[in-house]
C-alpha cells in the first residue's frame, strides 16, 4: 500500500502562481505538480541515479558498457557542483 505524506512548505508567491497555472493548463493537481518537480530535482542531484540513467541510455543505444568509463563518469559527477 502506498501512503502519501502531507507537509507544509513556504515558497515565493510568484513560484506558487506559476505552479498553479501549470496545474490548470495540464489538468493536474497541485500535489502532482510539486511531487513531480521534487522527484526530478532529487533525481538530478543523486549521482547514482544520473549514472544509472546514462547507463540505460548506453544500453538502449546498443553500446557495450565500459567499467572504466562508468567509474570516471561517476567520479566526475560526484565532484561536479550541481
PyMOL Python script that loads the backbone (N, CA, C, O; Angstrom):
from pymol import cmd

cmd.read_pdbstr("""\
ATOM      1  N   UNK A   1       0.844  -1.175   0.000  1.00  0.00           N
ATOM      2  CA  UNK A   1       0.000   0.000   0.000  1.00  0.00           C
ATOM      3  C   UNK A   1       0.891   1.241   0.000  1.00  0.00           C
ATOM      4  O   UNK A   1       1.877   1.300   0.735  1.00  0.00           O
ATOM      5  N   UNK A   2       0.549   2.221  -0.815  1.00  0.00           N
ATOM      6  CA  UNK A   2       1.311   3.452  -0.940  1.00  0.00           C
ATOM      7  C   UNK A   2       0.664   4.532  -0.086  1.00  0.00           C
ATOM      8  O   UNK A   2      -0.535   4.792  -0.193  1.00  0.00           O
ATOM      9  N   UNK A   3       1.461   5.150   0.752  1.00  0.00           N
ATOM     10  CA  UNK A   3       0.969   6.230   1.602  1.00  0.00           C
ATOM     11  C   UNK A   3       1.528   7.550   1.114  1.00  0.00           C
ATOM     12  O   UNK A   3       2.628   7.595   0.563  1.00  0.00           O
ATOM     13  N   UNK A   4       0.789   8.614   1.310  1.00  0.00           N
ATOM     14  CA  UNK A   4       1.240   9.953   0.960  1.00  0.00           C
ATOM     15  C   UNK A   4       1.477  10.754   2.227  1.00  0.00           C
ATOM     16  O   UNK A   4       0.660  10.738   3.148  1.00  0.00           O
ATOM     17  N   UNK A   5       2.594  11.448   2.264  1.00  0.00           N
ATOM     18  CA  UNK A   5       2.944  12.294   3.397  1.00  0.00           C
ATOM     19  C   UNK A   5       2.470  13.708   3.102  1.00  0.00           C
ATOM     20  O   UNK A   5       2.808  14.280   2.066  1.00  0.00           O
ATOM     21  N   UNK A   6       1.701  14.258   3.999  1.00  0.00           N
ATOM     22  CA  UNK A   6       1.288  15.651   3.867  1.00  0.00           C
ATOM     23  C   UNK A   6       2.318  16.517   4.563  1.00  0.00           C
ATOM     24  O   UNK A   6       2.815  16.167   5.633  1.00  0.00           O
ATOM     25  N   UNK A   7       2.639  17.652   3.951  1.00  0.00           N
ATOM     26  CA  UNK A   7       3.633  18.559   4.513  1.00  0.00           C
ATOM     27  C   UNK A   7       3.282  19.986   4.128  1.00  0.00           C
ATOM     28  O   UNK A   7       2.518  20.223   3.193  1.00  0.00           O
ATOM     29  N   UNK A   8       3.840  20.910   4.847  1.00  0.00           N
ATOM     30  CA  UNK A   8       3.647  22.323   4.525  1.00  0.00           C
ATOM     31  C   UNK A   8       5.014  22.926   4.233  1.00  0.00           C
ATOM     32  O   UNK A   8       5.966  22.730   4.988  1.00  0.00           O
ATOM     33  N   UNK A   9       5.100  23.657   3.137  1.00  0.00           N
ATOM     34  CA  UNK A   9       6.332  24.329   2.768  1.00  0.00           C
ATOM     35  C   UNK A   9       6.004  25.763   2.384  1.00  0.00           C
ATOM     36  O   UNK A   9       4.879  26.070   1.990  1.00  0.00           O
ATOM     37  N   UNK A  10       6.985  26.624   2.500  1.00  0.00           N
ATOM     38  CA  UNK A  10       6.824  28.011   2.080  1.00  0.00           C
ATOM     39  C   UNK A  10       7.591  28.223   0.790  1.00  0.00           C
ATOM     40  O   UNK A  10       8.773  27.892   0.697  1.00  0.00           O
ATOM     41  N   UNK A  11       6.910  28.780  -0.207  1.00  0.00           N
ATOM     42  CA  UNK A  11       7.563  29.099  -1.471  1.00  0.00           C
ATOM     43  C   UNK A  11       7.164  30.520  -1.865  1.00  0.00           C
ATOM     44  O   UNK A  11       6.126  31.015  -1.425  1.00  0.00           O
ATOM     45  N   UNK A  12       7.972  31.174  -2.683  1.00  0.00           N
ATOM     46  CA  UNK A  12       7.638  32.533  -3.119  1.00  0.00           C
ATOM     47  C   UNK A  12       6.308  32.564  -3.869  1.00  0.00           C
ATOM     48  O   UNK A  12       5.947  31.615  -4.565  1.00  0.00           O
ATOM     49  N   UNK A  13       5.599  33.662  -3.713  1.00  0.00           N
ATOM     50  CA  UNK A  13       4.288  33.813  -4.358  1.00  0.00           C
ATOM     51  C   UNK A  13       4.348  33.617  -5.872  1.00  0.00           C
ATOM     52  O   UNK A  13       3.468  32.981  -6.451  1.00  0.00           O
ATOM     53  N   UNK A  14       5.382  34.162  -6.512  1.00  0.00           N
ATOM     54  CA  UNK A  14       5.453  34.041  -7.972  1.00  0.00           C
ATOM     55  C   UNK A  14       5.633  32.589  -8.410  1.00  0.00           C
ATOM     56  O   UNK A  14       5.075  32.181  -9.429  1.00  0.00           O
ATOM     57  N   UNK A  15       6.398  31.811  -7.660  1.00  0.00           N
ATOM     58  CA  UNK A  15       6.575  30.398  -7.984  1.00  0.00           C
ATOM     59  C   UNK A  15       5.269  29.631  -7.770  1.00  0.00           C
ATOM     60  O   UNK A  15       4.922  28.751  -8.558  1.00  0.00           O
ATOM     61  N   UNK A  16       4.559  29.967  -6.714  1.00  0.00           N
ATOM     62  CA  UNK A  16       3.269  29.338  -6.452  1.00  0.00           C
ATOM     63  C   UNK A  16       2.309  29.598  -7.612  1.00  0.00           C
ATOM     64  O   UNK A  16       1.614  28.689  -8.067  1.00  0.00           O
ATOM     65  N   UNK A  17       2.278  30.831  -8.082  1.00  0.00           N
ATOM     66  CA  UNK A  17       1.378  31.181  -9.189  1.00  0.00           C
ATOM     67  C   UNK A  17       1.754  30.433 -10.468  1.00  0.00           C
ATOM     68  O   UNK A  17       0.880  29.988 -11.212  1.00  0.00           O
ATOM     69  N   UNK A  18       3.060  30.297 -10.720  1.00  0.00           N
ATOM     70  CA  UNK A  18       3.492  29.540 -11.893  1.00  0.00           C
ATOM     71  C   UNK A  18       3.059  28.075 -11.787  1.00  0.00           C
ATOM     72  O   UNK A  18       2.615  27.481 -12.769  1.00  0.00           O
ATOM     73  N   UNK A  19       3.189  27.509 -10.608  1.00  0.00           N
ATOM     74  CA  UNK A  19       2.777  26.117 -10.397  1.00  0.00           C
ATOM     75  C   UNK A  19       1.269  25.978 -10.541  1.00  0.00           C
ATOM     76  O   UNK A  19       0.792  25.002 -11.120  1.00  0.00           O
ATOM     77  N   UNK A  20       0.523  26.927 -10.031  1.00  0.00           N
ATOM     78  CA  UNK A  20      -0.935  26.900 -10.173  1.00  0.00           C
ATOM     79  C   UNK A  20      -1.342  26.942 -11.642  1.00  0.00           C
ATOM     80  O   UNK A  20      -2.223  26.196 -12.071  1.00  0.00           O
ATOM     81  N   UNK A  21      -0.699  27.811 -12.406  1.00  0.00           N
ATOM     82  CA  UNK A  21      -1.006  27.919 -13.834  1.00  0.00           C
ATOM     83  C   UNK A  21      -0.665  26.619 -14.558  1.00  0.00           C
ATOM     84  O   UNK A  21      -1.425  26.159 -15.410  1.00  0.00           O
ATOM     85  N   UNK A  22       0.459  26.040 -14.223  1.00  0.00           N
ATOM     86  CA  UNK A  22       0.845  24.775 -14.834  1.00  0.00           C
ATOM     87  C   UNK A  22      -0.157  23.679 -14.489  1.00  0.00           C
ATOM     88  O   UNK A  22      -0.526  22.881 -15.350  1.00  0.00           O
ATOM     89  N   UNK A  23      -0.589  23.637 -13.258  1.00  0.00           N
ATOM     90  CA  UNK A  23      -1.582  22.644 -12.837  1.00  0.00           C
ATOM     91  C   UNK A  23      -2.875  22.814 -13.637  1.00  0.00           C
ATOM     92  O   UNK A  23      -3.468  21.835 -14.090  1.00  0.00           O
ATOM     93  N   UNK A  24      -3.299  24.051 -13.804  1.00  0.00           N
ATOM     94  CA  UNK A  24      -4.530  24.313 -14.567  1.00  0.00           C
ATOM     95  C   UNK A  24      -4.390  23.887 -16.029  1.00  0.00           C
ATOM     96  O   UNK A  24      -5.260  23.213 -16.581  1.00  0.00           O
ATOM     97  N   UNK A  25      -3.275  24.296 -16.644  1.00  0.00           N
ATOM     98  CA  UNK A  25      -3.125  24.016 -18.080  1.00  0.00           C
ATOM     99  C   UNK A  25      -2.876  22.537 -18.364  1.00  0.00           C
ATOM    100  O   UNK A  25      -3.231  22.052 -19.438  1.00  0.00           O
ATOM    101  N   UNK A  26      -2.280  21.821 -17.433  1.00  0.00           N
ATOM    102  CA  UNK A  26      -2.020  20.392 -17.641  1.00  0.00           C
ATOM    103  C   UNK A  26      -3.105  19.509 -17.029  1.00  0.00           C
ATOM    104  O   UNK A  26      -3.074  18.285 -17.154  1.00  0.00           O
ATOM    105  N   UNK A  27      -4.067  20.158 -16.363  1.00  0.00           N
ATOM    106  CA  UNK A  27      -5.173  19.437 -15.715  1.00  0.00           C
ATOM    107  C   UNK A  27      -4.659  18.402 -14.713  1.00  0.00           C
ATOM    108  O   UNK A  27      -5.130  17.266 -14.655  1.00  0.00           O
ATOM    109  N   UNK A  28      -3.664  18.847 -13.921  1.00  0.00           N
ATOM    110  CA  UNK A  28      -3.111  18.015 -12.851  1.00  0.00           C
ATOM    111  C   UNK A  28      -3.304  18.741 -11.532  1.00  0.00           C
ATOM    112  O   UNK A  28      -3.496  19.956 -11.492  1.00  0.00           O
ATOM    113  N   UNK A  29      -3.249  17.980 -10.468  1.00  0.00           N
ATOM    114  CA  UNK A  29      -3.387  18.600  -9.158  1.00  0.00           C
ATOM    115  C   UNK A  29      -2.084  19.307  -8.779  1.00  0.00           C
ATOM    116  O   UNK A  29      -1.017  18.996  -9.307  1.00  0.00           O
ATOM    117  N   UNK A  30      -2.190  20.243  -7.874  1.00  0.00           N
ATOM    118  CA  UNK A  30      -1.017  20.926  -7.356  1.00  0.00           C
ATOM    119  C   UNK A  30      -0.050  19.912  -6.740  1.00  0.00           C
ATOM    120  O   UNK A  30       1.164  20.028  -6.906  1.00  0.00           O
ATOM    121  N   UNK A  31      -0.589  18.925  -6.033  1.00  0.00           N
ATOM    122  CA  UNK A  31       0.251  17.893  -5.431  1.00  0.00           C
ATOM    123  C   UNK A  31       1.033  17.126  -6.486  1.00  0.00           C
ATOM    124  O   UNK A  31       2.208  16.818  -6.286  1.00  0.00           O
ATOM    125  N   UNK A  32       0.388  16.816  -7.611  1.00  0.00           N
ATOM    126  CA  UNK A  32       1.087  16.110  -8.685  1.00  0.00           C
ATOM    127  C   UNK A  32       2.231  16.960  -9.239  1.00  0.00           C
ATOM    128  O   UNK A  32       3.324  16.455  -9.494  1.00  0.00           O
ATOM    129  N   UNK A  33       1.968  18.244  -9.419  1.00  0.00           N
ATOM    130  CA  UNK A  33       2.990  19.155  -9.957  1.00  0.00           C
ATOM    131  C   UNK A  33       4.189  19.230  -9.021  1.00  0.00           C
ATOM    132  O   UNK A  33       5.332  19.078  -9.452  1.00  0.00           O
ATOM    133  N   UNK A  34       3.922  19.466  -7.728  1.00  0.00           N
ATOM    134  CA  UNK A  34       5.021  19.601  -6.771  1.00  0.00           C
ATOM    135  C   UNK A  34       5.752  18.273  -6.579  1.00  0.00           C
ATOM    136  O   UNK A  34       6.976  18.257  -6.449  1.00  0.00           O
ATOM    137  N   UNK A  35       5.019  17.160  -6.560  1.00  0.00           N
ATOM    138  CA  UNK A  35       5.663  15.852  -6.388  1.00  0.00           C
ATOM    139  C   UNK A  35       6.587  15.538  -7.554  1.00  0.00           C
ATOM    140  O   UNK A  35       7.713  15.079  -7.361  1.00  0.00           O
ATOM    141  N   UNK A  36       6.100  15.791  -8.768  1.00  0.00           N
ATOM    142  CA  UNK A  36       6.924  15.515  -9.944  1.00  0.00           C
ATOM    143  C   UNK A  36       8.154  16.419  -9.960  1.00  0.00           C
ATOM    144  O   UNK A  36       9.253  15.962 -10.274  1.00  0.00           O
ATOM    145  N   UNK A  37       7.981  17.677  -9.628  1.00  0.00           N
ATOM    146  CA  UNK A  37       9.108  18.612  -9.613  1.00  0.00           C
ATOM    147  C   UNK A  37      10.155  18.181  -8.590  1.00  0.00           C
ATOM    148  O   UNK A  37      11.351  18.194  -8.882  1.00  0.00           O
ATOM    149  N   UNK A  38       9.718  17.806  -7.409  1.00  0.00           N
ATOM    150  CA  UNK A  38      10.652  17.384  -6.368  1.00  0.00           C
ATOM    151  C   UNK A  38      11.327  16.071  -6.755  1.00  0.00           C
ATOM    152  O   UNK A  38      12.523  15.898  -6.515  1.00  0.00           O
ATOM    153  N   UNK A  39      10.579  15.148  -7.347  1.00  0.00           N
ATOM    154  CA  UNK A  39      11.160  13.872  -7.787  1.00  0.00           C
ATOM    155  C   UNK A  39      12.264  14.113  -8.817  1.00  0.00           C
ATOM    156  O   UNK A  39      13.332  13.507  -8.737  1.00  0.00           O
ATOM    157  N   UNK A  40      12.007  14.996  -9.784  1.00  0.00           N
ATOM    158  CA  UNK A  40      13.004  15.311 -10.801  1.00  0.00           C
ATOM    159  C   UNK A  40      14.223  15.993 -10.189  1.00  0.00           C
ATOM    160  O   UNK A  40      15.354  15.689 -10.568  1.00  0.00           O
ATOM    161  N   UNK A  41      14.007  16.912  -9.248  1.00  0.00           N
ATOM    162  CA  UNK A  41      15.113  17.611  -8.588  1.00  0.00           C
ATOM    163  C   UNK A  41      15.989  16.620  -7.823  1.00  0.00           C
ATOM    164  O   UNK A  41      17.215  16.662  -7.924  1.00  0.00           O
ATOM    165  N   UNK A  42      15.361  15.739  -7.067  1.00  0.00           N
ATOM    166  CA  UNK A  42      16.105  14.746  -6.292  1.00  0.00           C
ATOM    167  C   UNK A  42      16.893  13.834  -7.233  1.00  0.00           C
ATOM    168  O   UNK A  42      18.056  13.530  -6.966  1.00  0.00           O
ATOM    169  N   UNK A  43      16.280  13.399  -8.317  1.00  0.00           N
ATOM    170  CA  UNK A  43      16.964  12.518  -9.262  1.00  0.00           C
ATOM    171  C   UNK A  43      18.175  13.198  -9.886  1.00  0.00           C
ATOM    172  O   UNK A  43      19.210  12.561 -10.083  1.00  0.00           O
ATOM    173  N   UNK A  44      18.059  14.467 -10.192  1.00  0.00           N
ATOM    174  CA  UNK A  44      19.171  15.203 -10.798  1.00  0.00           C
ATOM    175  C   UNK A  44      20.342  15.389  -9.841  1.00  0.00           C
ATOM    176  O   UNK A  44      21.476  15.589 -10.276  1.00  0.00           O
ATOM    177  N   UNK A  45      20.080  15.326  -8.575  1.00  0.00           N
ATOM    178  CA  UNK A  45      21.127  15.548  -7.578  1.00  0.00           C
ATOM    179  C   UNK A  45      21.609  14.263  -6.934  1.00  0.00           C
ATOM    180  O   UNK A  45      22.325  14.306  -5.934  1.00  0.00           O
ATOM    181  N   UNK A  46      21.237  13.138  -7.479  1.00  0.00           N
ATOM    182  CA  UNK A  46      21.671  11.831  -6.991  1.00  0.00           C
ATOM    183  C   UNK A  46      22.645  11.256  -8.007  1.00  0.00           C
ATOM    184  O   UNK A  46      22.221  10.780  -9.060  1.00  0.00           O
ATOM    185  N   UNK A  47      23.963  11.290  -7.712  1.00  0.00           N
ATOM    186  CA  UNK A  47      24.948  10.824  -8.696  1.00  0.00           C
ATOM    187  C   UNK A  47      24.691   9.395  -9.165  1.00  0.00           C
ATOM    188  O   UNK A  47      24.904   9.087 -10.338  1.00  0.00           O
ATOM    189  N   UNK A  48      24.237   8.517  -8.269  1.00  0.00           N
ATOM    190  CA  UNK A  48      23.961   7.137  -8.677  1.00  0.00           C
ATOM    191  C   UNK A  48      22.820   7.089  -9.677  1.00  0.00           C
ATOM    192  O   UNK A  48      22.876   6.326 -10.642  1.00  0.00           O
ATOM    193  N   UNK A  49      21.787   7.892  -9.462  1.00  0.00           N
ATOM    194  CA  UNK A  49      20.654   7.904 -10.384  1.00  0.00           C
ATOM    195  C   UNK A  49      21.069   8.447 -11.747  1.00  0.00           C
ATOM    196  O   UNK A  49      20.616   7.954 -12.780  1.00  0.00           O
ATOM    197  N   UNK A  50      21.933   9.465 -11.750  1.00  0.00           N
ATOM    198  CA  UNK A  50      22.407  10.019 -13.019  1.00  0.00           C
ATOM    199  C   UNK A  50      23.211   8.962 -13.768  1.00  0.00           C
ATOM    200  O   UNK A  50      23.027   8.768 -14.970  1.00  0.00           O
ATOM    201  N   UNK A  51      24.098   8.284 -13.055  1.00  0.00           N
ATOM    202  CA  UNK A  51      24.907   7.236 -13.682  1.00  0.00           C
ATOM    203  C   UNK A  51      24.026   6.119 -14.224  1.00  0.00           C
ATOM    204  O   UNK A  51      24.241   5.642 -15.338  1.00  0.00           O
ATOM    205  N   UNK A  52      23.036   5.701 -13.440  1.00  0.00           N
ATOM    206  CA  UNK A  52      22.128   4.647 -13.885  1.00  0.00           C
ATOM    207  C   UNK A  52      21.359   5.084 -15.133  1.00  0.00           C
ATOM    208  O   UNK A  52      21.159   4.292 -16.055  1.00  0.00           O
ATOM    209  N   UNK A  53      20.931   6.345 -15.156  1.00  0.00           N
ATOM    210  CA  UNK A  53      20.211   6.855 -16.328  1.00  0.00           C
ATOM    211  C   UNK A  53      21.112   6.853 -17.557  1.00  0.00           C
ATOM    212  O   UNK A  53      20.683   6.468 -18.645  1.00  0.00           O
ATOM    213  N   UNK A  54      22.359   7.281 -17.384  1.00  0.00           N
ATOM    214  CA  UNK A  54      23.299   7.270 -18.507  1.00  0.00           C
ATOM    215  C   UNK A  54      23.587   5.843 -18.966  1.00  0.00           C
ATOM    216  O   UNK A  54      23.697   5.580 -20.164  1.00  0.00           O
ATOM    217  N   UNK A  55      23.707   4.930 -18.013  1.00  0.00           N
ATOM    218  CA  UNK A  55      23.922   3.527 -18.364  1.00  0.00           C
ATOM    219  C   UNK A  55      22.740   2.973 -19.167  1.00  0.00           C
ATOM    220  O   UNK A  55      22.932   2.209 -20.113  1.00  0.00           O
ATOM    221  N   UNK A  56      21.514   3.364 -18.786  1.00  0.00           N
ATOM    222  CA  UNK A  56      20.327   2.910 -19.533  1.00  0.00           C
ATOM    223  C   UNK A  56      20.349   3.444 -20.961  1.00  0.00           C
ATOM    224  O   UNK A  56      19.995   2.736 -21.903  1.00  0.00           O
ATOM    225  N   UNK A  57      20.770   4.698 -21.113  1.00  0.00           N
ATOM    226  CA  UNK A  57      20.846   5.283 -22.456  1.00  0.00           C
ATOM    227  C   UNK A  57      21.854   4.512 -23.295  1.00  0.00           C
ATOM    228  O   UNK A  57      21.596   4.203 -24.459  1.00  0.00           O
ATOM    229  N   UNK A  58      22.995   4.205 -22.706  1.00  0.00           N
ATOM    230  CA  UNK A  58      24.018   3.441 -23.430  1.00  0.00           C
ATOM    231  C   UNK A  58      23.479   2.064 -23.798  1.00  0.00           C
ATOM    232  O   UNK A  58      23.668   1.600 -24.923  1.00  0.00           O
ATOM    233  N   UNK A  59      22.808   1.410 -22.853  1.00  0.00           N
ATOM    234  CA  UNK A  59      22.231   0.089 -23.134  1.00  0.00           C
ATOM    235  C   UNK A  59      21.220   0.155 -24.272  1.00  0.00           C
ATOM    236  O   UNK A  59      21.207  -0.706 -25.152  1.00  0.00           O
ATOM    237  N   UNK A  60      20.372   1.184 -24.250  1.00  0.00           N
ATOM    238  CA  UNK A  60      19.354   1.317 -25.294  1.00  0.00           C
ATOM    239  C   UNK A  60      19.979   1.621 -26.649  1.00  0.00           C
ATOM    240  O   UNK A  60      19.438   1.247 -27.690  1.00  0.00           O
ATOM    241  N   UNK A  61      21.118   2.299 -26.629  1.00  0.00           N
ATOM    242  CA  UNK A  61      21.797   2.630 -27.882  1.00  0.00           C
ATOM    243  C   UNK A  61      22.568   1.438 -28.428  1.00  0.00           C
ATOM    244  O   UNK A  61      23.050   1.468 -29.560  1.00  0.00           O
ATOM    245  N   UNK A  62      22.684   0.388 -27.621  1.00  0.00           N
ATOM    246  CA  UNK A  62      23.361  -0.814 -28.075  1.00  0.00           C
ATOM    247  C   UNK A  62      24.865  -0.759 -27.928  1.00  0.00           C
ATOM    248  O   UNK A  62      25.572  -1.585 -28.506  1.00  0.00           O
ATOM    249  N   UNK A  63      25.366   0.188 -27.175  1.00  0.00           N
ATOM    250  CA  UNK A  63      26.797   0.288 -26.957  1.00  0.00           C
ATOM    251  C   UNK A  63      27.204  -0.576 -25.772  1.00  0.00           C
ATOM    252  O   UNK A  63      26.468  -0.646 -24.787  1.00  0.00           O
ATOM    253  N   UNK A  64      28.357  -1.236 -25.842  1.00  0.00           N
ATOM    254  CA  UNK A  64      28.798  -2.048 -24.709  1.00  0.00           C
ATOM    255  C   UNK A  64      29.144  -1.170 -23.518  1.00  0.00           C
ATOM    256  O   UNK A  64      29.671  -0.069 -23.678  1.00  0.00           O
ATOM    257  N   UNK A  65      28.844  -1.663 -22.324  1.00  0.00           N
ATOM    258  CA  UNK A  65      29.147  -0.935 -21.101  1.00  0.00           C
ATOM    259  C   UNK A  65      30.643  -1.007 -20.837  1.00  0.00           C
ATOM    260  O   UNK A  65      31.243  -2.073 -20.970  1.00  0.00           O
ATOM    261  N   UNK A  66      31.247   0.102 -20.470  1.00  0.00           N
ATOM    262  CA  UNK A  66      32.677   0.173 -20.182  1.00  0.00           C
ATOM    263  C   UNK A  66      32.839   0.558 -18.720  1.00  0.00           C
ATOM    264  O   UNK A  66      32.494   1.674 -18.330  1.00  0.00           O
ATOM    265  N   UNK A  67      33.362  -0.358 -17.907  1.00  0.00           N
ATOM    266  CA  UNK A  67      33.503  -0.125 -16.470  1.00  0.00           C
ATOM    267  C   UNK A  67      34.369   1.089 -16.198  1.00  0.00           C
ATOM    268  O   UNK A  67      34.047   1.890 -15.321  1.00  0.00           O
ATOM    269  N   UNK A  68      35.466   1.242 -16.934  1.00  0.00           N
ATOM    270  CA  UNK A  68      36.351   2.385 -16.730  1.00  0.00           C
ATOM    271  C   UNK A  68      35.604   3.689 -16.972  1.00  0.00           C
ATOM    272  O   UNK A  68      35.684   4.615 -16.165  1.00  0.00           O
ATOM    273  N   UNK A  69      34.880   3.761 -18.080  1.00  0.00           N
ATOM    274  CA  UNK A  69      34.135   4.981 -18.410  1.00  0.00           C
ATOM    275  C   UNK A  69      33.074   5.254 -17.346  1.00  0.00           C
ATOM    276  O   UNK A  69      32.882   6.401 -16.942  1.00  0.00           O
ATOM    277  N   UNK A  70      32.388   4.217 -16.895  1.00  0.00           N
ATOM    278  CA  UNK A  70      31.371   4.388 -15.859  1.00  0.00           C
ATOM    279  C   UNK A  70      31.977   4.926 -14.572  1.00  0.00           C
ATOM    280  O   UNK A  70      31.406   5.814 -13.937  1.00  0.00           O
ATOM    281  N   UNK A  71      33.128   4.394 -14.185  1.00  0.00           N
ATOM    282  CA  UNK A  71      33.791   4.862 -12.965  1.00  0.00           C
ATOM    283  C   UNK A  71      34.266   6.300 -13.093  1.00  0.00           C
ATOM    284  O   UNK A  71      34.130   7.086 -12.156  1.00  0.00           O
ATOM    285  N   UNK A  72      34.822   6.647 -14.246  1.00  0.00           N
ATOM    286  CA  UNK A  72      35.264   8.027 -14.464  1.00  0.00           C
ATOM    287  C   UNK A  72      34.063   8.968 -14.456  1.00  0.00           C
ATOM    288  O   UNK A  72      34.124  10.051 -13.873  1.00  0.00           O
ATOM    289  N   UNK A  73      32.983   8.563 -15.097  1.00  0.00           N
ATOM    290  CA  UNK A  73      31.779   9.394 -15.121  1.00  0.00           C
ATOM    291  C   UNK A  73      31.229   9.582 -13.717  1.00  0.00           C
ATOM    292  O   UNK A  73      30.822  10.686 -13.353  1.00  0.00           O
ATOM    293  N   UNK A  74      31.214   8.520 -12.928  1.00  0.00           N
ATOM    294  CA  UNK A  74      30.720   8.614 -11.553  1.00  0.00           C
ATOM    295  C   UNK A  74      31.578   9.599 -10.750  1.00  0.00           C
ATOM    296  O   UNK A  74      31.043  10.460 -10.051  1.00  0.00           O
ATOM    297  N   UNK A  75      32.901   9.474 -10.848  1.00  0.00           N
ATOM    298  CA  UNK A  75      33.789  10.380 -10.100  1.00  0.00           C
ATOM    299  C   UNK A  75      33.613  11.823 -10.564  1.00  0.00           C
ATOM    300  O   UNK A  75      33.633  12.748  -9.752  1.00  0.00           O
ATOM    301  N   UNK A  76      33.445  12.009 -11.855  1.00  0.00           N
ATOM    302  CA  UNK A  76      33.235  13.358 -12.383  1.00  0.00           C
ATOM    303  C   UNK A  76      31.942  13.956 -11.830  1.00  0.00           C
ATOM    304  O   UNK A  76      31.920  15.110 -11.401  1.00  0.00           O
ATOM    305  N   UNK A  77      30.878  13.175 -11.843  1.00  0.00           N
ATOM    306  CA  UNK A  77      29.592  13.660 -11.335  1.00  0.00           C
ATOM    307  C   UNK A  77      29.653  13.951  -9.837  1.00  0.00           C
ATOM    308  O   UNK A  77      29.043  14.909  -9.364  1.00  0.00           O
ATOM    309  N   UNK A  78      30.383  13.131  -9.099  1.00  0.00           N
ATOM    310  CA  UNK A  78      30.497  13.346  -7.650  1.00  0.00           C
ATOM    311  C   UNK A  78      31.205  14.650  -7.331  1.00  0.00           C
ATOM    312  O   UNK A  78      30.962  15.250  -6.284  1.00  0.00           O
ATOM    313  N   UNK A  79      32.076  15.094  -8.221  1.00  0.00           N
ATOM    314  CA  UNK A  79      32.843  16.320  -7.980  1.00  0.00           C
ATOM    315  C   UNK A  79      32.292  17.527  -8.742  1.00  0.00           C
ATOM    316  O   UNK A  79      32.899  18.598  -8.749  1.00  0.00           O
ATOM    317  N   UNK A  80      31.149  17.345  -9.376  1.00  0.00           N
ATOM    318  CA  UNK A  80      30.516  18.432 -10.112  1.00  0.00           C
ATOM    319  C   UNK A  80      29.542  19.155  -9.197  1.00  0.00           C
ATOM    320  O   UNK A  80      28.720  18.524  -8.534  1.00  0.00           O
ATOM    321  N   UNK A  81      29.633  20.468  -9.161  1.00  0.00           N
ATOM    322  CA  UNK A  81      28.726  21.270  -8.353  1.00  0.00           C
ATOM    323  C   UNK A  81      27.457  21.525  -9.151  1.00  0.00           C
ATOM    324  O   UNK A  81      27.455  22.292 -10.114  1.00  0.00           O
ATOM    325  N   UNK A  82      26.382  20.871  -8.734  1.00  0.00           N
ATOM    326  CA  UNK A  82      25.099  20.992  -9.424  1.00  0.00           C
ATOM    327  C   UNK A  82      24.431  22.210  -8.915  1.00  0.00           C
ATOM    328  O   UNK A  82      23.324  22.533  -9.346  1.00  0.00           O
TER     329      UNK A  82
END
""", "prot")
cmd.dss("prot")
cmd.show_as("cartoon", "prot")
cmd.util.cbc("prot")
cmd.orient("prot")
